[in-house]
């Protein structure tokens, strides 16, 4: 399993902007697709304004579900727009769609979570819904980069924060179990 090449944890807007610039300087993408939903769009408007103004070839795509239809829409947008880099901004559903579409189209993916209550922030797995009650875990690649803005994730609902902390603790114990057994 590959781990992300870049992992940044930031506290201030200017630190977050610098983290994006470091990734962009390294990768030098020509066309960037930003995949998100309405909630993160309002939550981190400053980030969208920054990315869209500084990346002249950046566009955003709004996705509301993590189903096959949303995946097809994202894959088609990447392919038809000749994008060579994708940023997912949001919770697990958005990150999984952006991650898997990037994997299918063989372009770099940057994960910018707005919630910590899911395992998909840096994993090589994407969960895609197929119908109302069924979902499928698909192998993808870990993100090329992960940028976690602490002010953004701290602003998440309490239940999401607690769930994220519990996930982290569970993963730590699972790692210990894997080493022991």
N, C-alpha and C positions, 0 to 999 in steps of 0.2 A: 504494500500500500504506500502510495506517495503521500507525503505531507505537504501542506502549502509552502511555497517558496518564500512568501512574505506573510508575516503575522504581526499586525500592529494593534495595540490597545491604546486608545487615546482618551484624553479627558476634555480637551478644548477644541473648538472648531478649527483653529489654525493648525493644531497638531494633526487633526483628521485630514485637512487639505494637504498638508505636507506628506502624509502617508500616501495619499492618492498620487501625488506628484512623483514620489519615489518609485511607485509601481509603474506609472506611465513613462517615466524616464528610462526605466529598465526595458520595458516592453515596447514602447513607442507605437501604440495602436493608431491605425488610420481612421477607423470608424468604430464607435462605441455604442452598444445598445444597452440602455438602462431598463431593466425589467423590475416592475414594482406594482403596487396596488394603491388605491386611494388613501388608505390610512397612513402608510409611511410617507406618501407624497406630501401630506399635510404636516406630518410630524417632523420631518427633516427637510422642509422646503429650502432652507439655506443651502443644503448639500446639492439638491437638484439645480438650483440657480447657479451654484459654483461649477458643477460638472458641465452643465449645458453652455455656460458662458466661456469656460476655459477650454473646452473640447469642441472645437467648431464642428466636428463631425459626430457629435453625440445626439442620440434621439432616445426618447423614452417610450416604453410599451407598457400599458396598464393591463394587468392580469388579475382576475378575481378568484379563480379557482385553481386547484392543482390537478386538473383532469386532462384526459387525452386531447380534448379540444383546445385547451389553453396551451398544451405542449406543441401541438401542430401549428397553432398561431405563432408561437415564439420561434419555432424552427423555421417556418416560412419567412418570418420577418428577418431573421439572421441571414438566411440564404438569399432572399430577394434584395436585401439592403447591403449586401456584401460587407457585413460587419466582421471585424476580426478580433473583437474583445467584447465581453458581456459583463455587466455589473448587476447583481441581484441585490435589491434593497427591500428588506421586509422580514417577515417571519418564515417559518419552515416551508409553507406552501409555495411562496414566491421563490425562495432560494432553490427549492428542489426543481421547479420548472426551469428556472434560468440555468441551473447546474446541468441538468440533463440535456437541454437544448444545446448548450455550449459543447457538451460531450459529443452529441450527435453530429454537430457541425464542425467539430475539431477546432474550436477557438478557445482562447483563455477565458477563465471565469474568475471574477472577484466577488466574494461574499461579504455583504455589509448587513449583518443582522440587526433588526430592531427589537427582537425578543430573544431571550436565551432559553426558552422553554422547548427546545427541540435539539436533536442530535445532528441535524443537517448542516450546521455552521461550517464544519470543515471535513465532513465525512465524504467518502466516495460513493455514497448511496443516495438515490433520489426516490421518494415515494410519490407515485402518480396514481390518482384516483381513476377508477374505471367503474362508473356508475355510482349509485348513492351509498352503497354499503360495502364496497370492495375496493381495495387498493393494492398496488403492486410495487414491491421494492425492486428498483433497477440499479444495476451497477453502472457507475459513471466514473468520473475522476474527482479526486479532492480538488478544491478550488486552487487556483494558481496563487491567490492572495486572499487574506481575510483581514478586514479592518473592523474592529469593534470599538465603537464610540461609547464610552461608559455613560455619558449623560443621556444618550439616546436609550440605551437598554435599561437604565435606572428609571426612566420615565414610563416603563411598561407597567401594565397592571400587576398588582401584588401577587396574584395567583401565578402569573407567568414567571415572575422573578423567583418565587419559591420553587416552582416546577423546574426551572433552570438550575437552581442550586442543588436540588435533589438529583437531577440528572447527572450533574458533575460528580457528586458524591458517589452515586451508583456506578458511574464509569470508573472512578478511582478504585472502588472495591472489586469491580469486574476485572480490572487490570491486575490487581494483586492476586485474585483467584486464578487468572490465566497463568501467572508466573509460578504459582504454587502447584497447580495441577497440570 
